[in-house]
Amino acid sequence: MDRTYAFVDESGNSDLDTLKGGSSDFFIVCSILVAEKDLEAAYAQAEALRELPTSACMHQWLSGCQPQ
């Protein structure tokens, strides 16, 4: 049976108290499932996204394009 890997990351104020100074109004959780056979390609794509400026990275993600 093939393995599937789960990657999860979060950002924001985990106690959701938005009245605290400097706290975010948002709590974001992002996850992805990757089949073992696709793991190497997923790591390569993640590394390519890390090398892009933030605005270009968001554009790639929003447009569904594969990083080059």
PDB file with one MODEL, atoms N, CA, C and O in Angstrom:
MODEL        1
ATOM      1  N   MET A   1       0.850  -1.174   0.000  1.00  0.00           N
ATOM      2  CA  MET A   1       0.000   0.000   0.000  1.00  0.00           C
ATOM      3  C   MET A   1       0.898   1.240   0.000  1.00  0.00           C
ATOM      4  O   MET A   1       1.878   1.301   0.742  1.00  0.00           O
ATOM      5  N   ASP A   2       0.560   2.221  -0.831  1.00  0.00           N
ATOM      6  CA  ASP A   2       1.320   3.460  -0.904  1.00  0.00           C
ATOM      7  C   ASP A   2       1.032   4.336   0.313  1.00  0.00           C
ATOM      8  O   ASP A   2      -0.082   4.368   0.836  1.00  0.00           O
ATOM      9  N   ARG A   3       2.062   5.034   0.737  1.00  0.00           N
ATOM     10  CA  ARG A   3       1.904   5.974   1.847  1.00  0.00           C
ATOM     11  C   ARG A   3       1.439   7.321   1.310  1.00  0.00           C
ATOM     12  O   ARG A   3       1.730   7.696   0.175  1.00  0.00           O
ATOM     13  N   THR A   4       0.712   8.031   2.155  1.00  0.00           N
ATOM     14  CA  THR A   4       0.316   9.394   1.885  1.00  0.00           C
ATOM     15  C   THR A   4       0.828  10.255   3.026  1.00  0.00           C
ATOM     16  O   THR A   4       0.676   9.908   4.198  1.00  0.00           O
ATOM     17  N   TYR A   5       1.436  11.383   2.674  1.00  0.00           N
ATOM     18  CA  TYR A   5       1.998  12.282   3.668  1.00  0.00           C
ATOM     19  C   TYR A   5       1.101  13.499   3.814  1.00  0.00           C
ATOM     20  O   TYR A   5       0.601  14.030   2.822  1.00  0.00           O
ATOM     21  N   ALA A   6       0.896  13.940   5.049  1.00  0.00           N
ATOM     22  CA  ALA A   6       0.104  15.130   5.342  1.00  0.00           C
ATOM     23  C   ALA A   6       1.027  16.208   5.888  1.00  0.00           C
ATOM     24  O   ALA A   6       1.808  15.957   6.806  1.00  0.00           O
ATOM     25  N   PHE A   7       0.939  17.390   5.333  1.00  0.00           N
ATOM     26  CA  PHE A   7       1.695  18.547   5.795  1.00  0.00           C
ATOM     27  C   PHE A   7       0.685  19.605   6.213  1.00  0.00           C
ATOM     28  O   PHE A   7      -0.236  19.924   5.462  1.00  0.00           O
ATOM     29  N   VAL A   8       0.861  20.151   7.418  1.00  0.00           N
ATOM     30  CA  VAL A   8      -0.069  21.136   7.962  1.00  0.00           C
ATOM     31  C   VAL A   8       0.734  22.290   8.545  1.00  0.00           C
ATOM     32  O   VAL A   8       1.758  22.076   9.195  1.00  0.00           O
ATOM     33  N   ASP A   9       0.267  23.515   8.310  1.00  0.00           N
ATOM     34  CA  ASP A   9       0.894  24.699   8.889  1.00  0.00           C
ATOM     35  C   ASP A   9      -0.208  25.668   9.292  1.00  0.00           C
ATOM     36  O   ASP A   9      -1.292  25.669   8.709  1.00  0.00           O
ATOM     37  N   GLU A  10       0.078  26.489  10.292  1.00  0.00           N
ATOM     38  CA  GLU A  10      -0.896  27.472  10.763  1.00  0.00           C
ATOM     39  C   GLU A  10      -0.221  28.814  10.936  1.00  0.00           C
ATOM     40  O   GLU A  10       1.000  28.913  11.064  1.00  0.00           O
ATOM     41  N   SER A  11      -1.052  29.843  10.936  1.00  0.00           N
ATOM     42  CA  SER A  11      -0.560  31.190  11.176  1.00  0.00           C
ATOM     43  C   SER A  11      -1.677  31.987  11.825  1.00  0.00           C
ATOM     44  O   SER A  11      -2.842  31.873  11.444  1.00  0.00           O
ATOM     45  N   GLY A  12      -1.314  32.784  12.798  1.00  0.00           N
ATOM     46  CA  GLY A  12      -2.313  33.630  13.441  1.00  0.00           C
ATOM     47  C   GLY A  12      -2.302  33.481  14.947  1.00  0.00           C
ATOM     48  O   GLY A  12      -1.407  32.864  15.524  1.00  0.00           O
ATOM     49  N   ASN A  13      -3.300  34.049  15.561  1.00  0.00           N
ATOM     50  CA  ASN A  13      -3.449  34.054  17.009  1.00  0.00           C
ATOM     51  C   ASN A  13      -4.254  32.823  17.421  1.00  0.00           C
ATOM     52  O   ASN A  13      -5.463  32.771  17.198  1.00  0.00           O
ATOM     53  N   SER A  14      -3.594  31.841  18.017  1.00  0.00           N
ATOM     54  CA  SER A  14      -4.249  30.557  18.285  1.00  0.00           C
ATOM     55  C   SER A  14      -5.352  30.630  19.334  1.00  0.00           C
ATOM     56  O   SER A  14      -6.238  29.775  19.343  1.00  0.00           O
ATOM     57  N   ASP A  15      -5.324  31.635  20.228  1.00  0.00           N
ATOM     58  CA  ASP A  15      -6.412  31.701  21.209  1.00  0.00           C
ATOM     59  C   ASP A  15      -7.594  32.542  20.705  1.00  0.00           C
ATOM     60  O   ASP A  15      -8.600  32.686  21.400  1.00  0.00           O
ATOM     61  N   LEU A  16      -7.463  33.093  19.494  1.00  0.00           N
ATOM     62  CA  LEU A  16      -8.528  33.831  18.807  1.00  0.00           C
ATOM     63  C   LEU A  16      -9.011  35.072  19.558  1.00  0.00           C
ATOM     64  O   LEU A  16     -10.092  35.586  19.272  1.00  0.00           O
ATOM     65  N   ASP A  17      -8.215  35.557  20.521  1.00  0.00           N
ATOM     66  CA  ASP A  17      -8.564  36.792  21.226  1.00  0.00           C
ATOM     67  C   ASP A  17      -8.057  37.974  20.410  1.00  0.00           C
ATOM     68  O   ASP A  17      -6.903  38.379  20.547  1.00  0.00           O
ATOM     69  N   THR A  18      -8.911  38.523  19.570  1.00  0.00           N
ATOM     70  CA  THR A  18      -8.507  39.611  18.669  1.00  0.00           C
ATOM     71  C   THR A  18      -8.470  40.966  19.363  1.00  0.00           C
ATOM     72  O   THR A  18      -8.113  41.966  18.741  1.00  0.00           O
ATOM     73  N   LEU A  19      -8.835  41.016  20.654  1.00  0.00           N
ATOM     74  CA  LEU A  19      -8.786  42.267  21.397  1.00  0.00           C
ATOM     75  C   LEU A  19      -7.386  42.569  21.913  1.00  0.00           C
ATOM     76  O   LEU A  19      -7.104  43.703  22.297  1.00  0.00           O
ATOM     77  N   LYS A  20      -6.505  41.573  21.928  1.00  0.00           N
ATOM     78  CA  LYS A  20      -5.127  41.780  22.360  1.00  0.00           C
ATOM     79  C   LYS A  20      -4.401  42.651  21.347  1.00  0.00           C
ATOM     80  O   LYS A  20      -4.595  42.500  20.141  1.00  0.00           O
ATOM     81  N   GLY A  21      -3.571  43.558  21.831  1.00  0.00           N
ATOM     82  CA  GLY A  21      -2.794  44.409  20.945  1.00  0.00           C
ATOM     83  C   GLY A  21      -1.853  43.591  20.068  1.00  0.00           C
ATOM     84  O   GLY A  21      -1.173  42.686  20.552  1.00  0.00           O
ATOM     85  N   GLY A  22      -1.817  43.912  18.784  1.00  0.00           N
ATOM     86  CA  GLY A  22      -0.921  43.234  17.858  1.00  0.00           C
ATOM     87  C   GLY A  22      -1.391  41.869  17.386  1.00  0.00           C
ATOM     88  O   GLY A  22      -0.695  41.205  16.618  1.00  0.00           O
ATOM     89  N   SER A  23      -2.565  41.445  17.838  1.00  0.00           N
ATOM     90  CA  SER A  23      -3.047  40.140  17.398  1.00  0.00           C
ATOM     91  C   SER A  23      -3.739  40.249  16.046  1.00  0.00           C
ATOM     92  O   SER A  23      -4.253  41.303  15.671  1.00  0.00           O
ATOM     93  N   SER A  24      -3.737  39.146  15.335  1.00  0.00           N
ATOM     94  CA  SER A  24      -4.350  39.093  14.011  1.00  0.00           C
ATOM     95  C   SER A  24      -5.844  38.839  14.130  1.00  0.00           C
ATOM     96  O   SER A  24      -6.301  38.208  15.083  1.00  0.00           O
ATOM     97  N   ASP A  25      -6.595  39.331  13.165  1.00  0.00           N
ATOM     98  CA  ASP A  25      -8.028  39.030  13.094  1.00  0.00           C
ATOM     99  C   ASP A  25      -8.276  37.685  12.436  1.00  0.00           C
ATOM    100  O   ASP A  25      -9.419  37.239  12.332  1.00  0.00           O
ATOM    101  N   PHE A  26      -7.204  37.037  11.990  1.00  0.00           N
ATOM    102  CA  PHE A  26      -7.342  35.802  11.221  1.00  0.00           C
ATOM    103  C   PHE A  26      -6.531  34.677  11.836  1.00  0.00           C
ATOM    104  O   PHE A  26      -5.474  34.909  12.422  1.00  0.00           O
ATOM    105  N   PHE A  27      -7.024  33.475  11.700  1.00  0.00           N
ATOM    106  CA  PHE A  27      -6.283  32.263  12.037  1.00  0.00           C
ATOM    107  C   PHE A  27      -6.392  31.356  10.817  1.00  0.00           C
ATOM    108  O   PHE A  27      -7.491  30.956  10.433  1.00  0.00           O
ATOM    109  N   ILE A  28      -5.270  31.036  10.219  1.00  0.00           N
ATOM    110  CA  ILE A  28      -5.258  30.299   8.958  1.00  0.00           C
ATOM    111  C   ILE A  28      -4.599  28.942   9.157  1.00  0.00           C
ATOM    112  O   ILE A  28      -3.536  28.839   9.769  1.00  0.00           O
ATOM    113  N   VAL A  29      -5.236  27.910   8.639  1.00  0.00           N
ATOM    114  CA  VAL A  29      -4.671  26.564   8.638  1.00  0.00           C
ATOM    115  C   VAL A  29      -4.607  26.104   7.192  1.00  0.00           C
ATOM    116  O   VAL A  29      -5.585  26.199   6.451  1.00  0.00           O
ATOM    117  N   CYS A  30      -3.459  25.610   6.808  1.00  0.00           N
ATOM    118  CA  CYS A  30      -3.268  25.127   5.449  1.00  0.00           C
ATOM    119  C   CYS A  30      -2.744  23.697   5.522  1.00  0.00           C
ATOM    120  O   CYS A  30      -1.869  23.393   6.333  1.00  0.00           O
ATOM    121  N   SER A  31      -3.269  22.838   4.692  1.00  0.00           N
ATOM    122  CA  SER A  31      -2.787  21.455   4.680  1.00  0.00           C
ATOM    123  C   SER A  31      -2.750  20.932   3.249  1.00  0.00           C
ATOM    124  O   SER A  31      -3.447  21.422   2.360  1.00  0.00           O
ATOM    125  N   ILE A  32      -1.916  19.926   3.065  1.00  0.00           N
ATOM    126  CA  ILE A  32      -1.798  19.282   1.759  1.00  0.00           C
ATOM    127  C   ILE A  32      -1.506  17.802   1.987  1.00  0.00           C
ATOM    128  O   ILE A  32      -0.771  17.431   2.902  1.00  0.00           O
ATOM    129  N   LEU A  33      -2.090  16.976   1.148  1.00  0.00           N
ATOM    130  CA  LEU A  33      -1.809  15.537   1.154  1.00  0.00           C
ATOM    131  C   LEU A  33      -1.008  15.211  -0.093  1.00  0.00           C
ATOM    132  O   LEU A  33      -1.355  15.638  -1.194  1.00  0.00           O
ATOM    133  N   VAL A  34       0.074  14.446   0.084  1.00  0.00           N
ATOM    134  CA  VAL A  34       0.946  14.100  -1.033  1.00  0.00           C
ATOM    135  C   VAL A  34       1.189  12.598  -1.026  1.00  0.00           C
ATOM    136  O   VAL A  34       1.606  12.030  -0.015  1.00  0.00           O
ATOM    137  N   ALA A  35       0.925  11.957  -2.164  1.00  0.00           N
ATOM    138  CA  ALA A  35       1.223  10.529  -2.305  1.00  0.00           C
ATOM    139  C   ALA A  35       2.743  10.337  -2.298  1.00  0.00           C
ATOM    140  O   ALA A  35       3.484  11.184  -2.796  1.00  0.00           O
ATOM    141  N   GLU A  36       3.188   9.244  -1.743  1.00  0.00           N
ATOM    142  CA  GLU A  36       4.624   8.992  -1.640  1.00  0.00           C
ATOM    143  C   GLU A  36       5.317   9.085  -2.999  1.00  0.00           C
ATOM    144  O   GLU A  36       6.445   9.570  -3.087  1.00  0.00           O
ATOM    145  N   LYS A  37       4.654   8.629  -4.048  1.00  0.00           N
ATOM    146  CA  LYS A  37       5.251   8.657  -5.385  1.00  0.00           C
ATOM    147  C   LYS A  37       5.457  10.089  -5.892  1.00  0.00           C
ATOM    148  O   LYS A  37       6.263  10.314  -6.795  1.00  0.00           O
ATOM    149  N   ASP A  38       4.735  11.056  -5.320  1.00  0.00           N
ATOM    150  CA  ASP A  38       4.830  12.451  -5.733  1.00  0.00           C
ATOM    151  C   ASP A  38       5.630  13.313  -4.756  1.00  0.00           C
ATOM    152  O   ASP A  38       5.735  14.526  -4.936  1.00  0.00           O
ATOM    153  N   LEU A  39       6.187  12.691  -3.733  1.00  0.00           N
ATOM    154  CA  LEU A  39       6.838  13.441  -2.662  1.00  0.00           C
ATOM    155  C   LEU A  39       8.036  14.257  -3.151  1.00  0.00           C
ATOM    156  O   LEU A  39       8.176  15.424  -2.784  1.00  0.00           O
ATOM    157  N   GLU A  40       8.888  13.666  -3.962  1.00  0.00           N
ATOM    158  CA  GLU A  40      10.069  14.381  -4.454  1.00  0.00           C
ATOM    159  C   GLU A  40       9.673  15.614  -5.271  1.00  0.00           C
ATOM    160  O   GLU A  40      10.268  16.681  -5.120  1.00  0.00           O
ATOM    161  N   ALA A  41       8.674  15.464  -6.130  1.00  0.00           N
ATOM    162  CA  ALA A  41       8.207  16.595  -6.939  1.00  0.00           C
ATOM    163  C   ALA A  41       7.573  17.667  -6.052  1.00  0.00           C
ATOM    164  O   ALA A  41       7.737  18.857  -6.320  1.00  0.00           O
ATOM    165  N   ALA A  42       6.856  17.270  -5.007  1.00  0.00           N
ATOM    166  CA  ALA A  42       6.242  18.241  -4.098  1.00  0.00           C
ATOM    167  C   ALA A  42       7.307  19.049  -3.371  1.00  0.00           C
ATOM    168  O   ALA A  42       7.169  20.263  -3.215  1.00  0.00           O
ATOM    169  N   TYR A  43       8.372  18.379  -2.926  1.00  0.00           N
ATOM    170  CA  TYR A  43       9.473  19.106  -2.280  1.00  0.00           C
ATOM    171  C   TYR A  43      10.120  20.083  -3.255  1.00  0.00           C
ATOM    172  O   TYR A  43      10.445  21.207  -2.872  1.00  0.00           O
ATOM    173  N   ALA A  44      10.310  19.681  -4.483  1.00  0.00           N
ATOM    174  CA  ALA A  44      10.922  20.559  -5.490  1.00  0.00           C
ATOM    175  C   ALA A  44      10.032  21.778  -5.756  1.00  0.00           C
ATOM    176  O   ALA A  44      10.534  22.896  -5.870  1.00  0.00           O
ATOM    177  N   GLN A  45       8.727  21.570  -5.855  1.00  0.00           N
ATOM    178  CA  GLN A  45       7.807  22.689  -6.084  1.00  0.00           C
ATOM    179  C   GLN A  45       7.768  23.624  -4.885  1.00  0.00           C
ATOM    180  O   GLN A  45       7.705  24.842  -5.051  1.00  0.00           O
ATOM    181  N   ALA A  46       7.806  23.064  -3.675  1.00  0.00           N
ATOM    182  CA  ALA A  46       7.817  23.904  -2.473  1.00  0.00           C
ATOM    183  C   ALA A  46       9.082  24.757  -2.431  1.00  0.00           C
ATOM    184  O   ALA A  46       9.024  25.937  -2.085  1.00  0.00           O
ATOM    185  N   GLU A  47      10.208  24.175  -2.777  1.00  0.00           N
ATOM    186  CA  GLU A  47      11.463  24.925  -2.793  1.00  0.00           C
ATOM    187  C   GLU A  47      11.439  26.030  -3.843  1.00  0.00           C
ATOM    188  O   GLU A  47      11.935  27.130  -3.599  1.00  0.00           O
ATOM    189  N   ALA A  48      10.867  25.743  -5.003  1.00  0.00           N
ATOM    190  CA  ALA A  48      10.757  26.759  -6.054  1.00  0.00           C
ATOM    191  C   ALA A  48       9.874  27.916  -5.589  1.00  0.00           C
ATOM    192  O   ALA A  48      10.168  29.072  -5.891  1.00  0.00           O
ATOM    193  N   LEU A  49       8.803  27.624  -4.863  1.00  0.00           N
ATOM    194  CA  LEU A  49       7.934  28.684  -4.345  1.00  0.00           C
ATOM    195  C   LEU A  49       8.644  29.518  -3.289  1.00  0.00           C
ATOM    196  O   LEU A  49       8.451  30.732  -3.225  1.00  0.00           O
ATOM    197  N   ARG A  50       9.470  28.875  -2.455  1.00  0.00           N
ATOM    198  CA  ARG A  50      10.215  29.613  -1.430  1.00  0.00           C
ATOM    199  C   ARG A  50      11.178  30.619  -2.047  1.00  0.00           C
ATOM    200  O   ARG A  50      11.472  31.642  -1.429  1.00  0.00           O
ATOM    201  N   GLU A  51      11.665  30.359  -3.224  1.00  0.00           N
ATOM    202  CA  GLU A  51      12.632  31.228  -3.877  1.00  0.00           C
ATOM    203  C   GLU A  51      11.988  32.423  -4.577  1.00  0.00           C
ATOM    204  O   GLU A  51      12.684  33.371  -4.939  1.00  0.00           O
ATOM    205  N   LEU A  52      10.667  32.390  -4.772  1.00  0.00           N
ATOM    206  CA  LEU A  52       9.963  33.496  -5.422  1.00  0.00           C
ATOM    207  C   LEU A  52       9.702  34.624  -4.433  1.00  0.00           C
ATOM    208  O   LEU A  52       9.525  34.370  -3.241  1.00  0.00           O
ATOM    209  N   PRO A  53       9.674  35.874  -4.913  1.00  0.00           N
ATOM    210  CA  PRO A  53       9.213  36.966  -4.042  1.00  0.00           C
ATOM    211  C   PRO A  53       7.773  36.684  -3.616  1.00  0.00           C
ATOM    212  O   PRO A  53       7.037  36.015  -4.342  1.00  0.00           O
ATOM    213  N   THR A  54       7.370  37.176  -2.475  1.00  0.00           N
ATOM    214  CA  THR A  54       6.045  36.879  -1.921  1.00  0.00           C
ATOM    215  C   THR A  54       4.918  37.176  -2.912  1.00  0.00           C
ATOM    216  O   THR A  54       4.010  36.358  -3.060  1.00  0.00           O
ATOM    217  N   SER A  55       4.953  38.310  -3.586  1.00  0.00           N
ATOM    218  CA  SER A  55       3.868  38.660  -4.511  1.00  0.00           C
ATOM    219  C   SER A  55       3.807  37.672  -5.673  1.00  0.00           C
ATOM    220  O   SER A  55       2.716  37.292  -6.099  1.00  0.00           O
ATOM    221  N   ALA A  56       4.953  37.253  -6.188  1.00  0.00           N
ATOM    222  CA  ALA A  56       4.968  36.278  -7.285  1.00  0.00           C
ATOM    223  C   ALA A  56       4.471  34.927  -6.798  1.00  0.00           C
ATOM    224  O   ALA A  56       3.774  34.217  -7.523  1.00  0.00           O
ATOM    225  N   CYS A  57       4.828  34.575  -5.576  1.00  0.00           N
ATOM    226  CA  CYS A  57       4.384  33.309  -4.998  1.00  0.00           C
ATOM    227  C   CYS A  57       2.860  33.283  -4.886  1.00  0.00           C
ATOM    228  O   CYS A  57       2.230  32.287  -5.244  1.00  0.00           O
ATOM    229  N   MET A  58       2.262  34.372  -4.393  1.00  0.00           N
ATOM    230  CA  MET A  58       0.814  34.443  -4.279  1.00  0.00           C
ATOM    231  C   MET A  58       0.153  34.376  -5.648  1.00  0.00           C
ATOM    232  O   MET A  58      -0.880  33.725  -5.810  1.00  0.00           O
ATOM    233  N   HIS A  59       0.744  35.050  -6.640  1.00  0.00           N
ATOM    234  CA  HIS A  59       0.194  35.006  -7.989  1.00  0.00           C
ATOM    235  C   HIS A  59       0.214  33.568  -8.520  1.00  0.00           C
ATOM    236  O   HIS A  59      -0.766  33.109  -9.106  1.00  0.00           O
ATOM    237  N   GLN A  60       1.319  32.865  -8.318  1.00  0.00           N
ATOM    238  CA  GLN A  60       1.418  31.471  -8.754  1.00  0.00           C
ATOM    239  C   GLN A  60       0.334  30.636  -8.085  1.00  0.00           C
ATOM    240  O   GLN A  60      -0.343  29.844  -8.741  1.00  0.00           O
ATOM    241  N   TRP A  61       0.172  30.817  -6.778  1.00  0.00           N
ATOM    242  CA  TRP A  61      -0.783  30.010  -6.026  1.00  0.00           C
ATOM    243  C   TRP A  61      -2.205  30.329  -6.464  1.00  0.00           C
ATOM    244  O   TRP A  61      -3.002  29.418  -6.687  1.00  0.00           O
ATOM    245  N   LEU A  62      -2.536  31.625  -6.592  1.00  0.00           N
ATOM    246  CA  LEU A  62      -3.905  32.009  -6.951  1.00  0.00           C
ATOM    247  C   LEU A  62      -4.272  31.602  -8.365  1.00  0.00           C
ATOM    248  O   LEU A  62      -5.429  31.282  -8.638  1.00  0.00           O
ATOM    249  N   SER A  63      -3.300  31.608  -9.267  1.00  0.00           N
ATOM    250  CA  SER A  63      -3.610  31.274 -10.657  1.00  0.00           C
ATOM    251  C   SER A  63      -3.530  29.768 -10.916  1.00  0.00           C
ATOM    252  O   SER A  63      -3.890  29.307 -11.999  1.00  0.00           O
ATOM    253  N   GLY A  64      -3.057  28.995  -9.923  1.00  0.00           N
ATOM    254  CA  GLY A  64      -2.962  27.558 -10.085  1.00  0.00           C
ATOM    255  C   GLY A  64      -1.830  27.116 -10.986  1.00  0.00           C
ATOM    256  O   GLY A  64      -1.803  25.972 -11.439  1.00  0.00           O
ATOM    257  N   CYS A  65      -0.878  28.027 -11.253  1.00  0.00           N
ATOM    258  CA  CYS A  65       0.247  27.715 -12.130  1.00  0.00           C
ATOM    259  C   CYS A  65       1.303  26.908 -11.389  1.00  0.00           C
ATOM    260  O   CYS A  65       1.466  27.032 -10.175  1.00  0.00           O
ATOM    261  N   GLN A  66       2.002  26.093 -12.131  1.00  0.00           N
ATOM    262  CA  GLN A  66       3.149  25.367 -11.598  1.00  0.00           C
ATOM    263  C   GLN A  66       4.357  26.290 -11.642  1.00  0.00           C
ATOM    264  O   GLN A  66       4.579  26.948 -12.658  1.00  0.00           O
ATOM    265  N   PRO A  67       5.162  26.361 -10.551  1.00  0.00           N
ATOM    266  CA  PRO A  67       6.379  27.169 -10.631  1.00  0.00           C
ATOM    267  C   PRO A  67       7.326  26.608 -11.672  1.00  0.00           C
ATOM    268  O   PRO A  67       7.420  25.393 -11.845  1.00  0.00           O
ATOM    269  N   GLN A  68       8.029  27.492 -12.366  1.00  0.00           N
ATOM    270  CA  GLN A  68       8.973  27.060 -13.405  1.00  0.00           C
ATOM    271  C   GLN A  68      10.361  26.949 -12.837  1.00  0.00           C
ATOM    272  O   GLN A  68      11.297  26.598 -13.556  1.00  0.00           O
TER     273      GLN A  68
ENDMDL
END
